[in-house]
Amino acid sequence: MGFPAGRGSGGPGRPRILFRAYDEPTGGQGSTNGGRTISGTETRAETEAEPAAGREGAAAEFLGALLIPGIEVVESFRDPDHVAGLFPEEAALVAGAVDKRRREFATVRACARTALGRLGVAPAPILPGQRGAPQWPAGVIGSMTHCEGYRAAAVARAADVLTVGVDAEVHAPLPNDGVRGLITRPEEHGPLARLAAARPGVHWDRLLFSAKESVYKAWFPLTTMWLDFQDAVLDLAADASGTEGTFRARILDPAPLRAATGGRLSGFEGRWAVRDGLVVTAISVPR
Protein backbone atom coordinates (compact mmCIF):
# COMPACT_ATOMS: atom_id res chain seq x y z
CA MET A 1 0.00 0.00 0.00
CA GLY A 2 1.44 3.37 -0.97
CA PHE A 3 1.70 6.38 1.28
CA PRO A 4 2.16 10.07 0.62
CA ALA A 5 5.68 11.39 0.73
CA GLY A 6 6.72 12.84 4.05
CA ARG A 7 9.52 13.08 6.53
CA GLY A 8 11.65 9.99 6.66
CA SER A 9 13.02 8.23 9.71
CA GLY A 10 16.59 7.84 8.67
CA GLY A 11 19.45 9.19 6.66
CA PRO A 12 20.20 8.71 2.97
CA GLY A 13 19.42 5.23 1.75
CA ARG A 14 17.30 4.32 4.74
CA PRO A 15 13.70 3.38 3.97
CA ARG A 16 11.20 6.03 4.91
CA ILE A 17 8.48 5.01 7.31
CA LEU A 18 5.54 7.13 8.35
CA PHE A 19 2.68 6.62 10.71
CA ARG A 20 -0.31 5.11 8.94
CA ALA A 21 -2.29 7.42 6.69
CA TYR A 22 -5.63 6.66 8.32
CA ASP A 23 -8.29 4.90 6.31
CA GLU A 24 -6.87 5.35 2.82
CA PRO A 25 -8.98 3.60 0.18
CA THR A 26 -7.08 1.06 -1.86
CA GLY A 27 -7.85 -1.38 -4.59
CA GLY A 28 -5.51 -4.03 -3.23
CA GLN A 29 -5.58 -6.61 -0.48
CA GLY A 30 -3.94 -4.50 2.20
CA SER A 31 -5.67 -3.28 5.33
CA THR A 32 -5.31 0.36 6.25
CA ASN A 33 -4.95 -0.72 9.82
CA GLY A 34 -1.87 -2.87 9.67
CA GLY A 35 -1.20 -3.11 5.97
CA ARG A 36 1.46 -0.44 5.57
CA THR A 37 4.45 -1.60 3.62
CA ILE A 38 7.95 -0.91 4.91
CA SER A 39 10.46 -1.60 2.15
CA GLY A 40 8.10 -4.24 0.80
CA THR A 41 7.50 -5.90 4.17
CA GLU A 42 4.02 -6.01 5.61
CA THR A 43 3.83 -4.78 9.19
CA ARG A 44 0.93 -7.15 9.80
CA ALA A 45 2.04 -10.64 10.75
CA GLU A 46 1.78 -13.41 8.18
CA THR A 47 -0.86 -15.31 10.15
CA GLU A 48 -3.90 -13.36 11.26
CA ALA A 49 -6.20 -14.48 14.03
CA GLU A 50 -9.70 -15.73 13.34
CA PRO A 51 -12.51 -13.91 15.17
CA ALA A 52 -12.76 -15.52 18.58
CA ALA A 53 -15.94 -16.87 20.09
CA GLY A 54 -17.40 -14.66 22.78
CA ARG A 55 -15.99 -11.40 21.47
CA GLU A 56 -19.37 -9.79 20.85
CA GLY A 57 -20.30 -10.05 24.51
CA ALA A 58 -17.14 -8.23 25.50
CA ALA A 59 -17.55 -5.45 22.95
CA ALA A 60 -18.80 -2.75 25.29
CA GLU A 61 -15.93 -3.42 27.69
CA PHE A 62 -13.04 -3.55 25.22
CA LEU A 63 -12.17 -0.23 23.57
CA GLY A 64 -14.64 1.84 25.58
CA ALA A 65 -12.94 0.86 28.83
CA LEU A 66 -9.72 2.47 27.60
CA LEU A 67 -11.25 5.89 26.90
CA ILE A 68 -12.43 8.80 29.02
CA PRO A 69 -16.15 9.48 29.57
CA GLY A 70 -17.95 11.41 26.86
CA ILE A 71 -16.70 9.27 23.97
CA GLU A 72 -19.15 7.05 22.11
CA VAL A 73 -17.66 3.75 20.95
CA VAL A 74 -19.13 1.21 18.55
CA GLU A 75 -17.28 -2.01 17.69
CA SER A 76 -17.89 -4.90 15.32
CA PHE A 77 -16.17 -8.26 15.09
CA ARG A 78 -17.46 -9.22 11.64
CA ASP A 79 -18.54 -7.66 8.37
CA PRO A 80 -21.97 -8.01 6.79
CA ASP A 81 -22.26 -10.44 3.88
CA HIS A 82 -23.16 -7.61 1.52
CA VAL A 83 -21.82 -4.07 1.38
CA ALA A 84 -24.59 -1.63 2.22
CA GLY A 85 -25.13 1.72 3.82
CA LEU A 86 -22.40 3.67 2.05
CA PHE A 87 -23.09 7.12 0.69
CA PRO A 88 -22.37 7.49 -3.04
CA GLU A 89 -19.24 9.55 -2.32
CA GLU A 90 -17.93 6.79 -0.05
CA ALA A 91 -18.84 3.98 -2.42
CA ALA A 92 -16.90 5.71 -5.19
CA LEU A 93 -13.74 5.58 -3.09
CA VAL A 94 -13.77 1.77 -2.92
CA ALA A 95 -15.47 1.00 -6.23
CA GLY A 96 -12.32 -0.66 -7.55
CA ALA A 97 -11.33 -2.36 -4.28
CA VAL A 98 -11.54 -6.07 -3.53
CA ASP A 99 -14.63 -7.29 -1.70
CA LYS A 100 -12.86 -7.66 1.66
CA ARG A 101 -11.68 -4.07 1.52
CA ARG A 102 -15.13 -2.75 0.59
CA ARG A 103 -16.74 -4.63 3.46
CA GLU A 104 -14.31 -3.44 6.13
CA PHE A 105 -14.55 0.12 4.76
CA ALA A 106 -18.35 -0.05 5.05
CA THR A 107 -18.41 -1.72 8.46
CA VAL A 108 -16.13 0.78 10.15
CA ARG A 109 -18.26 3.62 8.75
CA ALA A 110 -21.40 1.91 9.98
CA CYS A 111 -19.77 1.82 13.43
CA ALA A 112 -18.94 5.52 13.14
CA ARG A 113 -22.44 6.51 12.06
CA THR A 114 -24.00 4.52 14.90
CA ALA A 115 -21.69 6.25 17.36
CA LEU A 116 -22.48 9.65 15.82
CA GLY A 117 -26.18 8.88 16.15
CA ARG A 118 -25.70 8.48 19.88
CA LEU A 119 -24.43 12.07 19.90
CA GLY A 120 -27.52 13.17 17.99
CA VAL A 121 -25.59 13.70 14.75
CA ALA A 122 -27.41 12.83 11.52
CA PRO A 123 -25.82 10.30 9.14
CA ALA A 124 -23.39 11.83 6.67
CA PRO A 125 -20.51 10.69 4.46
CA ILE A 126 -17.21 10.14 6.26
CA LEU A 127 -14.61 10.94 3.64
CA PRO A 128 -10.81 11.14 3.83
CA GLY A 129 -9.45 14.65 4.10
CA GLN A 130 -5.93 15.96 4.55
CA ARG A 131 -3.44 13.05 4.59
CA GLY A 132 -6.39 10.66 4.65
CA ALA A 133 -7.71 11.78 8.05
CA PRO A 134 -11.47 11.27 8.40
CA GLN A 135 -13.55 14.40 7.90
CA TRP A 136 -15.99 14.42 10.79
CA PRO A 137 -19.17 16.51 10.98
CA ALA A 138 -18.78 19.99 12.44
CA GLY A 139 -18.29 19.96 16.18
CA VAL A 140 -17.22 16.31 16.29
CA ILE A 141 -13.86 14.59 16.67
CA GLY A 142 -13.19 10.90 16.25
CA SER A 143 -10.97 8.01 15.30
CA MET A 144 -11.55 4.76 13.40
CA THR A 145 -9.60 1.53 13.25
CA HIS A 146 -9.89 -1.90 11.69
CA CYS A 147 -7.85 -5.05 11.47
CA GLU A 148 -8.63 -8.71 10.84
CA GLY A 149 -11.73 -9.56 12.89
CA TYR A 150 -12.30 -6.13 14.40
CA ARG A 151 -13.65 -2.70 13.39
CA ALA A 152 -14.30 0.22 15.73
CA ALA A 153 -15.06 3.92 15.82
CA ALA A 154 -14.83 6.39 18.70
CA VAL A 155 -16.44 9.83 18.45
CA ALA A 156 -17.09 12.73 20.81
CA ARG A 157 -18.21 16.31 20.89
CA ALA A 158 -15.25 18.61 20.26
CA ALA A 159 -16.52 20.79 23.08
CA ASP A 160 -15.92 17.91 25.51
CA VAL A 161 -12.87 16.06 24.17
CA LEU A 162 -9.71 17.61 22.73
CA THR A 163 -8.48 14.61 20.77
CA VAL A 164 -8.86 10.84 20.49
CA GLY A 165 -6.76 8.22 18.74
CA VAL A 166 -7.47 4.48 18.65
CA ASP A 167 -5.77 1.54 16.97
CA ALA A 168 -6.30 -2.22 16.84
CA GLU A 169 -3.95 -4.92 15.63
CA VAL A 170 -3.91 -8.69 15.51
CA HIS A 171 -1.90 -9.71 18.57
CA ALA A 172 1.14 -11.28 16.90
CA PRO A 173 4.86 -10.45 16.70
CA LEU A 174 6.07 -7.99 14.11
CA PRO A 175 7.32 -9.82 11.02
CA ASN A 176 11.07 -9.39 11.45
CA ASP A 177 13.90 -7.47 13.07
CA GLY A 178 14.07 -5.05 10.16
CA VAL A 179 10.53 -3.84 10.73
CA ARG A 180 11.08 -3.82 14.47
CA GLY A 181 14.16 -1.67 14.05
CA LEU A 182 12.32 0.90 11.96
CA ILE A 183 9.50 1.23 14.48
CA THR A 184 11.50 1.31 17.71
CA ARG A 185 14.07 3.78 18.98
CA PRO A 186 17.30 2.58 20.67
CA GLU A 187 16.13 3.74 24.09
CA GLU A 188 13.01 1.58 23.74
CA HIS A 189 14.93 -1.67 23.15
CA GLY A 190 15.93 -2.32 26.76
CA PRO A 191 12.49 -1.69 28.28
CA LEU A 192 10.87 -3.87 25.62
CA ALA A 193 13.25 -6.73 26.40
CA ARG A 194 12.53 -6.47 30.13
CA LEU A 195 8.78 -6.41 29.54
CA ALA A 196 9.04 -9.46 27.27
CA ALA A 197 10.96 -11.35 29.95
CA ALA A 198 8.47 -10.45 32.67
CA ARG A 199 5.30 -10.86 30.57
CA PRO A 200 6.09 -13.22 27.67
CA GLY A 201 2.41 -13.60 26.80
CA VAL A 202 2.29 -10.08 25.34
CA HIS A 203 3.83 -9.24 21.97
CA TRP A 204 5.35 -5.97 23.13
CA ASP A 205 6.72 -4.97 19.75
CA ARG A 206 3.22 -5.17 18.23
CA LEU A 207 1.83 -3.27 21.21
CA LEU A 208 4.43 -0.53 20.73
CA PHE A 209 3.54 -0.34 17.04
CA SER A 210 -0.17 0.02 17.84
CA ALA A 211 0.45 2.62 20.54
CA LYS A 212 2.50 4.72 18.12
CA GLU A 213 -0.37 4.52 15.64
CA SER A 214 -2.72 5.86 18.31
CA VAL A 215 -0.21 8.61 19.05
CA TYR A 216 -0.28 9.70 15.42
CA LYS A 217 -4.07 9.63 15.26
CA ALA A 218 -4.26 11.85 18.35
CA TRP A 219 -1.44 14.12 17.13
CA PHE A 220 -2.47 14.80 13.54
CA PRO A 221 -5.88 16.47 14.07
CA LEU A 222 -4.21 18.90 16.46
CA THR A 223 -1.10 19.72 14.43
CA THR A 224 -1.94 18.62 10.84
CA MET A 225 1.68 17.47 10.62
CA TRP A 226 3.26 14.10 9.93
CA LEU A 227 4.99 12.27 12.76
CA ASP A 228 7.61 9.58 12.27
CA PHE A 229 7.89 6.39 14.32
CA GLN A 230 11.30 7.65 15.38
CA ASP A 231 9.85 10.98 16.55
CA ALA A 232 8.22 9.53 19.66
CA VAL A 233 9.60 7.55 22.60
CA LEU A 234 7.09 5.30 24.35
CA ASP A 235 7.10 3.96 27.88
CA LEU A 236 4.83 0.91 28.27
CA ALA A 237 3.58 -0.46 31.59
CA ALA A 238 1.38 -3.41 32.52
CA ASP A 239 -1.10 -3.73 35.37
CA ALA A 240 -1.30 -6.72 37.68
CA SER A 241 -3.22 -8.81 35.14
CA GLY A 242 -0.51 -8.37 32.52
CA THR A 243 -3.14 -8.01 29.77
CA GLU A 244 -3.93 -4.31 30.28
CA GLY A 245 -1.87 -1.27 31.07
CA THR A 246 -0.82 2.25 30.21
CA PHE A 247 1.68 4.01 28.00
CA ARG A 248 3.28 7.43 27.81
CA ALA A 249 4.50 9.02 24.61
CA ARG A 250 7.25 11.61 24.69
CA ILE A 251 7.40 13.61 21.46
CA LEU A 252 10.99 14.52 20.67
CA ASP A 253 9.99 17.80 19.03
CA PRO A 254 6.87 18.81 20.98
CA ALA A 255 6.77 22.40 19.69
CA PRO A 256 3.92 21.83 17.20
CA LEU A 257 1.84 20.07 19.85
CA ARG A 258 2.49 22.76 22.41
CA ALA A 259 1.57 25.44 19.90
CA ALA A 260 -1.66 23.64 18.97
CA THR A 261 -2.72 23.20 22.59
CA GLY A 262 -1.61 26.51 24.07
CA GLY A 263 1.30 24.84 25.86
CA ARG A 264 -0.92 22.26 27.52
CA LEU A 265 0.48 19.12 25.87
CA SER A 266 3.98 18.00 24.99
CA GLY A 267 3.12 14.30 24.72
CA PHE A 268 0.32 11.82 25.30
CA GLU A 269 -0.83 9.22 27.79
CA GLY A 270 -2.91 6.23 26.78
CA ARG A 271 -4.18 2.80 27.71
CA TRP A 272 -3.90 -0.63 26.09
CA ALA A 273 -5.49 -4.06 26.36
CA VAL A 274 -4.83 -7.51 24.90
CA ARG A 275 -7.76 -9.88 24.51
CA ASP A 276 -9.01 -12.61 22.18
CA GLY A 277 -6.12 -12.36 19.75
CA LEU A 278 -6.25 -8.55 19.50
CA VAL A 279 -4.28 -5.66 20.92
CA VAL A 280 -6.08 -2.33 21.20
CA THR A 281 -4.54 1.00 22.18
CA ALA A 282 -6.25 4.32 22.85
CA ILE A 283 -5.51 7.94 23.68
CA SER A 284 -8.16 10.41 24.80
CA VAL A 285 -7.67 13.91 26.16
CA PRO A 286 -10.47 15.93 27.77
CA ARG A 287 -11.10 19.47 26.59
Secondary structure as UniProt FT lines:
FT   TURN            12..13
FT   TURN            32..34
FT   STRAND          37..38
FT   TURN            39..40
FT   STRAND          41..42
FT   TURN            53..55
FT   HELIX           56..61
FT   HELIX           64..66
FT   TURN            69..70
FT   STRAND          71..76
FT   HELIX           88..93
FT   TURN            94..96
FT   HELIX           99..118
FT   TURN            119..120
FT   HELIX           130..132
FT   TURN            138..139
FT   STRAND          140..147
FT   TURN            148..149
FT   STRAND          150..157
FT   TURN            158..160
FT   STRAND          161..170
FT   HELIX           177..183
FT   HELIX           186..198
FT   TURN            200..201
FT   HELIX           204..223
FT   HELIX           229..231
FT   STRAND          232..238
FT   TURN            240..241
FT   STRAND          244..251
FT   HELIX           255..260
FT   TURN            261..263
FT   STRAND          267..275
FT   TURN            276..277
FT   STRAND          278..286
//
